[in-house]
Amino acid sequence: MSYLYLTILFPLIGFVLLAAGRHKLPETVAAIIGVGAVGLSALFALIAGMDFVNNGSTAVVQPLWTWFNVGGFAPGISLHLDGLSLLMLGMVTGVGFLIHIFASWYMRGEQDFARFFSYFNLFVASMLLLVLGDNLALLFLGWEGVGLCSYLLIGYYYQNPANGVAAIKAFTVTRIGDVFLLIAMFLLFQQFGTLNTQYIVENAATVMTQSSSLTIWTALMLFLGAAGKSAQIPLQTWLADAMAGPTPVSALIHAATMVTAGVYLCCRLFTVFELAPEVMMFISITGAVTLLVAGFAALVQTDIKRILAYSTMSQLGYMFMAVGAEAYQAGLFHMLTHAFFKALLFLSSGAVILAYHHEQNIFKMGGLFYKNKFLFACFAIGGGALAAIPFITVGFFSKDAILGAVWVQGQSIAVYSTLYWVGVIGAFLTSIYTFRLIWVVFFGKENTPYHAIKGVTYWGPLAILAVLSTFVGAALKAPVESILNAAKLPAFEIPEALEHGMHTAEYTAVGIALVGLAIGVVLFAFAYNAVKSFAKTSLGAGLANICRNALGFDKLYDIVFVKPYLFFAKLFGRDPIDGFWLVLPALVKGGHSFTSSRQTGSLREYASSMGLGVVVLLMILLVIQVVGK
């Protein structure tokens, strides 16, 4: 396992080489370095995983060096590999490698080709540092690296001011979450005297007091930190705007890396959260509200990437709902399956965008089924997995496990029963907007000329992800459960008396999702004119506007936070104290100007000035003498 560090080192080397020679490297060389670095990382991740399994799935810590030593606080640069980090390692490097291959095709001809791949490599390296670091300080370093790279990649087309605004928004909102995480780290260090994650997990029950105010605040700060990265309410507003970046960036951020960091953090420190049941319930409620808001928002979007962005937000809501219900393994398996089908959908959308000359409005596309059946198959598989079509897609096996677990929790805690039905409604909405997307793009009227696309670097990653998004990907469920059990991540226990009811709840969810699909077929395939007519009414237009703006969170934050901040910034922009002290240099400057103006070179003026000065001094002395008497 001595080569575990190579999984991080190769992307880091790729970043350095690409950044150093970005103006001189030909596209082919830059692509080989960028893709090859992540490919080597994926290879060594595979070797590490095989060794891990062959050695009995025992956790391994690889110390590298001591980061710093201050007052007895000495966090080390050490890598920790267990079942949970192995799952994340495989997902980040594997799916990330496929996205890099696709990007080498998608980004051809773009300016600063090497710059793009340098950011891409650094992004992967930061994410791997996040998941492999054995302490929270190292995790935070990777956490911030991911945030920095997201800013650079979202704002890649910086010539467009709107893209720069989107990048700043993503950076700012996620930094708010990072502040909460930093507070949580201080609280954990205060209680444990260390930031070693394994020590915290193993000793949380003895060090922390269940449901105490300190425990609740610690768990809450941790979750709010996770919510920032994983775009959960109230820190969700950045995700849709992040679509300003190139499509491979959207795939990498929304499928396999950044947005999954929050789920990973909550599962990594699950013992801390379990000592605060109130926070666990809050996590599930937040996830449920997020998936519902995102589902309604996706219904009316016209940008193909924004539809997929809101679907990502919705699926992350399912994962957090699972975490709050203590169904960690179900949530993590859904995270893995989501990486497959969401990467497939984003990369397929990138191919569609290029085929339609960089057009992203779905209503300006149309008729693609008759021009490219391979892309239709990819979209159908990815969309089917997103909508959890039963038995044939991988999304069915993971999403239903979450809803079943939430239903079981609802039998003892009433709020989870409500959350189950929220999840079912979310599945219903997912089926509708997924069918809408596929129908309009592939069977709608062709409004933009189609441009033929080809290349193995285009269809190869899509084909692999398409296979993994079918029931074939469900074969990974048993190995995933095995390695997570080895990581001592508790499996969700289902009482025997509730097994039948749970299966009924799962079938109910599937049935309602299929009803949503049928309604989508009726609305868009047979009654689309009626839909358009309703959208033109005042009620329809109002509802569409509310949903299009995701219930107006951006406007709300602008009124509550942004405008007051700008007002006070303008009010106190000129510090009155600074203004007062500026009087002194003004007096000195004025005196200098006056005395300089008297340097005329005229002896008569000099003599007159001296005489006037003597007279003034005599008058002052006279006044002093008179007043003194």
N, C-alpha and C positions, 0 to 999 in steps of 0.2 A: 504493500500500500504506500510505499515511499514515493510513488509517482503521482499521488493524488493532486499535489500542487500544480502539476502540469496542466490539469484541466483549466486552471485559471491563468497560468503563465502563457500558454499559446495564444489565446485571444489578446492578452496584454502585449505580447511581442508584436502581434499583428497590428494592434493600434499604434505602437511606436513606429513601426516601419511605414505604415500608411500615412501617419501624421507627418513624418519627416520628409517623405518624398511625394506628397500629395500633388504638387504642381508638375512633377517630372515623370511620374509613373504612368505608363500606358494603361488603358482600361483593362486589358487582358491580364497584365501583371498584377494590378490592384485587385482584380477579382480573384485571382489565384491565391494571393496572400490573405485576403479577407475571408473567403470561403474555406480555404485550406486550414487557417488557424482554428476556426470553429469546428471543422471536420476532425482535426487532430484532437481537439478538446473532447468531442463526442466519442472518439475512439478510446481515449484513456478513461473516459467515464464508463464506457462499456467494460473495459478491463477491470477497473476498480469495482464495478458492480458484480462481475463474475467472481472476483477474489472474495468479495464480501459474502456472497452466497456460499461459496465453497468453504469458507472458514466458519461456517455456522451462524452467519448473520450477526456476528458480534460487533458492537460499535467499536470504531477505531478512531483514535486521536493522533494526528500527526503534528507535533510541535515543530515550528520553523524557527522563530526567534522571539525575544521579548520586545514588545512594541515600545513601551516606556515604563518607567518605574518612578512613581511619585508618592511619597508618604506611605509606602507599603502597598499602594495600588499599582499592580504590575500586569496589565492585560497582555497576553501573548498573541502572537500571530500563529494560531494553531487551527488546523482544519479538523472538523469532526464529521465522520461519516457513519450514519446509522440508517435505518430503513426510511425515515422521513426525508433526510437530506439526499439519500440515493434516489428516491422518487423525483424530487425536485431537480437533481443533477441530470437524470436521464431526460426529463421533460425539457429542461432549458437547452441542453446541448443537442438533443435529438431533433426536436421541433425547430429550435433555433438554426440548426444546420440546414434543414430543408428551406427555411425562410431565406437564409443567406444565398442558397443556390438560386432560388427564384429571383431574389434581388439582383443577382448578377445579370439576369436577363432583363428585368423590368427597368433598371436604372441605366441601361446602355444609352449613350448619347447625352446624358445629363452632365451639366457642369459640375466640377469638383467631385467626380466619381470616387476618387480615392478618399476624399474627405468623408463622404457618406459611409464608406466601409470602415474607416477609422473609428467613427462614432459607434457604428454597429458592433464592432469588436469590443470596444470599451464597455458598451452596454452589457454584453454577455459576460465579460470578465467581472463587472460589478455585481451582476446578479448571482454569479457563482460564488463570489466572496460572501454575499449575503446569506446564501443557503448553507455554505460549508463552514463559516466562521463558528468557533466554539464558544464565543462570548458575545454579549450584546454590544459591546463597543465595536467589535469587528463587524458584526451585523449592521450596525449603524453606519459604518464607513461604506459598506457596500450599498446600503439603503440610500445614502446621499449620492453615491456615484450613479446609481440608477436614475435618481431624480435629475442630476445634472445632464446625463445623456438624453433623457426624455426631452429636456428643454432644447438641447442642440438638434435633436432629430425632428421634433415637432416643428421647430422653426427653421428647418433645412432650407426651404424656399424663402429665405429672409427678405428677398427683394419685394415681396408682397407684404405690406404693413400688417394685414390681417393675420398672416401666419405668425409674425412676431408677437402680436397680441395674444394669440392662442398659446404660444410657447411660454410667454410670461405668466399667463393665467394658470397653466398647468404647473409651472414652477412654484408660483405663489401659493396656490391652494394646497398642493402636496407639502409645501414647507410648513403650513399650519398644522397638518397632521404630524409632521416630523417634530414639531415643538412638543406636542403631547407625548410622543414616544420618548423624547429626551427627558421629560418630567418623570415618566414611568421608570426610566432607567435610574434616575436619581433616587426615587422611592425604593426601588429594588435593592440598590446598593446600600441604602440606609438600613434596610432590614437584614440583608444577607451578608454584607461586607464583601461581596464579589459580584461580577456580572457574568460568571460562567453559567451558561444556559443549563447544562446537565445538572450542576449542583443546585440551581434554583428549582428545577423540575423535581428532583429527588427529595428536596428538603422543604418544599413549600408548605406541606401539611404540618410540619413541626415548628417552623419559624413564623408563619402567618396565622392569624386568628380568623376563623371563618366568619364572614359577613361583618367584620369590623369595618369602621369607617376608612382606616388606612388600606385595608385589603380591597375594599370596593373602589376607592380612588385609584389605586394602583392598576387594578384590572380595567377600569374605565379609561384611564390614560393610555394603556396598551391598545385597547380596542380603537380609540379615536386615532391613534397613530396608524393602525392598520386600515381604518376607514379612509384615511387620506390617500394612501397608495391604491386601495382597491375600489375607490370611487363609490363609497356608500354615503347615503344621506347622513349628515349635511354637507359632506365634502365631495359631492359627486359632479359638480358643475364643469370640471375641467375635461372630463373624458370625451364627450361628444366633440368639443372644439379641438381635441388632439388629432382629429382627422385631417388637420391642415398639413400634416407631414406626409411623405410618400407612403403608398399603400403597404409596402413591406414593413415600414415602421409601425403602422397600425396593427399588422399581424403580430409583430414581435411584442409590442407593448400589451396588446389586448388578449393575446392567446397564451403565451408561454412564459412571460417574464414579469414585468412590473406589477400588473394588477393582481397577480397571484401572491405577491409578497405578503399582503395583509392576512390572507388565509393561512399561509405558512406560519406567520408569527403567532397567530392565535392557537394553531395546533401545536406548535413547538412549546409554548408555555401553557399548555392546557391545564396543568395542576393549579396554576395561579388563578385561572378563570373559574375553575370548579369550586374554589373557596369563596367565590362571589356569585351565588346563584342569581342574584338580582341583575348583575351585569350580563350573565349568560342569557337571561330572558330578554334583556335590552338588545343584545346582539341579534337574536332571532327576530325580534320586532323590527329592528332597523333593516335587516336583510329583506324581510317581507314587504315593508313599505317601499324599499328601493326597487325591488323587482316589479312591484305594481306600478309605480310611477314610470319606470323605464319602459314597461310594456305598453302603457298608454301613449308615451312619447313616440315609440317606434311605429305605432299604427299610422301616423300621418306624415312621417318624414319623407322627403323626396330625394335626398342624397343617399346613394347606395351605401356609402361608408358610415354615415350617421345612423342609419337603420341598424347596421351591424354593431355599431358602438353602443347603442342603447340595449341591444340584445346582450352584449357583454355585461353591461351593468346589471341587467336582469338576472343573468346566470350567476354572477357573483353574489347577488342577493340570495339565491338558493344555497350557495356554499356557506354563507354566513348563517343562514337559517339552520343549516345542518350543524354547524359548529356550536351554535347556541343550544341546540337540542342534544348535544353530546354525541352526535353521530359523526365523529371526526373522520372515520374511514370512508363513509359515504360521501362526505363533502370533498375529501381529497381525491377520491376516485372520479367524482364529477369534475374536479379541477383538471385531471388528466384527460378525460374524454373531451372536455371543453377545449383544451389545447388542440386536440386533433381536429374537431369539426369547425372550430372558430378560425384556426389557421387556414383550413381548407376554404372557408367562405371568404376570408379576407384576400387570400391569394387569388382565388377565382374572381373576386370583384376587381382586383388589380388587372387581371387579364381582360376582363370586360371593359374596364375603363380605357385601356390601351386600344382594344378593338374598336371602340367608339371615339377615338381621337381625344382622349383625356376628358371625356364627358362623364359627369358623375350623377346627373339628374336622371332618375330611372324613367321618367316620362319622356325623355329625349332619346331613349334607346329603343328597344322593341325589336321583335322578330329574330332574336338571336338563336332560337331553337332550330331554325331552318338554315342557319349559317355555321353553327359550331355546336354539335351535339355532345362533344366531350365536355365543354364547359357547362352545358345543361346537366349532364350526369353528375358533375362535381357539385353544382349548386343544389341539385335535387338530393344528393346524399347528405351534404352539409346541412341543408335546410331541414331535411328529415330528422337528422340527429339533433338539431336545435329544437325542433318541435317534439322530439322524443317519440317518433313513430315506433310502435311496439315491435319488438323482436328482431327487426332487420337493421336498426341503427343503434349505435353505441350509446347515444344520449338517453335512450329508454332505460337501459340498465342502471345508469347512475342517477338520473333524476327521480325515478320511481323509488329508488332506495332512500333518497332524502325525504320524499313525501311520506313514505311508509314510516320512517323513524319519527318524523314530526307528529304523525297521527298517533303513534304509540305514546309519545310524550303527552299528547293531549288527553289521554285517558286518565292521567294523574294530575296534570296541571292544565286548567281550563283554557288558558291563553293559547296554548299550542294547538288546541282544536281549531281555534279561529285562524291561526297562522297556516294550518293545513289547507283550509279553504282559500286563503289568500294565494297560496302556492298553486292551487288548482286553477284559480282565475288567471294567474300569471301564465300557466301552461295553455289555457284557452286563448289568451291574447297572443301568445307566441305563435300558435298555429295560424292565426289570422294574418298577422303581419308578415310571417315567413312566406305564406302562399301569395300574398299580395306582391311581395318583392319578386318572387320567381315568375309569376304570371305576367307582370308588367314588362319585365326585362326580356323574357324569352318568347312571350306570345302576344305582346302588345304590338301596336302599329309601329313599324320601323320609321323613326324620325331623324336618325343620323346614319349616314353611310357606314357600312361595316368594313373594317380593315382586317384582312387575314393575319393571323398570328401563328407562329410556329417556333419550334426549338425544344430540344430535350430538357433544357434548364427551365423551360416553362411548364411542360406537361409532366415531367418526371416527379417533382415534389407534389403536384396536385394528385397524381395517381396514387402515390404512397399514402398521402393523407386521406384520400377517398376510401382506400381499403381499410385503414385504421378507424375510420368513422362509421363503418358498418358493424355488424355483429361480430366480425373478426376481432375488432378492438376489445370486445367484451371478454375475450379470452385472457386479457391482462388482469381481470378482476382478482382472480385467485392469487397470482404472484404479488400483486399490490397489497392485498390483505395479509399475505405471509410476511412481507418485509415490514409492514406497519405494525404487525403483532410483535415482530422482533424488536421494533423500536419502543415497545411497551406503550404504544398508543392504544387506548382501550377500544375494543370493538363494542358496538351498540348491542346491548342485551335485550332480546325480545322475549317477554314472558310467553310461555307456551299457550296460555289462555287467550292471548291477543294475536296469535299468528294468523288465524283465519280472518279476523277483523282487519288486520294490516293488509293482507292480500286483497281484501275487498276494497279497502281505501285506495290501494294502488290501481286496481282495475277501474275504480271510479274516476281517478285522475286521468287515466289513459282514455277512458270513454269520453270525458268532457273535452280533452285535448283533440280527439278525433271529431267531436261535434264542432269545435272551433275550426278545424280544417274544412269540414263540410260547409260551414257558414262562409268561410273564405272563398270556397269554390263558387258558391251561389252568388255572393256579392260581386266578385270580380270577374268571373267567367260568364255569368248569365245576366246579372242585374247591375252592371257597372254604370249604366246611364242613370239609374235610380240613385246610386251612390254619389255620382257627380252632381245630380240635381239637389240632393240633400246638402251637399257641401256648399252649395251656393246660397242656401237659406241663411238667415241671420243666426239661427240656433246652430246649424251645422258649421258655419264659418267660425262662430265663437268657440265651440267645442274644439274644432281643429286647431285654432290659434292657441288655446290653453294647452292642448297636448303637444303641439309643435314646440312650444317653449318649455316643455317638461314641467308644467304647473307653475312656471314663472319664478323659479328659484333664483335665476340670474338677476331678474329685475328686483326681486326682494332684497338680495344681497347688495345690489347697487344702491338701493334706497337706504338700507339700514347701516351699511358699513362703508361703501366706497364714497358716496357723496358727503357724508359727515366728515370722513377723513380728509377729503380734498378741501372741504370748507375750513377746517381747523388748520390744515397745512398752509392754506393761503393766508388765514388770519394771523398765524404765528410764524409765518415764513421769515419775516424780519423781526428778529429778537429785539425788544425795546432796550434791554440792557446793553446789547451790542451797539445799538444806536446811540446810547448815552456815552459810551466809551469812545465812540468815533468823534465826539466833540473835541477831545484832546488833540488827536492828530490834525483836525481841522484848524484849531488855534495855532498849532506849531507851523502848519503850512501857510496860514495867513500871515503870521509874524515873519516867516522867511520871505514871503513875497514882498512885504512892506520894506523890510531892511534891504533886500536886494535892489528894490527900486530906488533907494537912496544912494546907491553906489554910482554916482554920476561922473566923478572925476573933477568936479568944480570945487576949487578951493573956497570960493565965496560961500557956497552952500554948506560946506563942511564947517567953516568958521561960524556961520549963522546958527547952525545946529548946535555947536558947542556952546555958543552964547545963550541960546534958548534953554539948553539943558542946565546951565549954571543958574539962570534966572528961576527956573522951575524948582531946582533944589533949594535955593535961598527962600523962596516962598513957602516951601514945605517946612523948612526949619523955623521960619517966622511963625507959622501957624501952630507948630508944636510948642514953641515958647509961650505963645499967648494962651493956648488951651491949658498948658501946664500951670500957669499962674491962676 
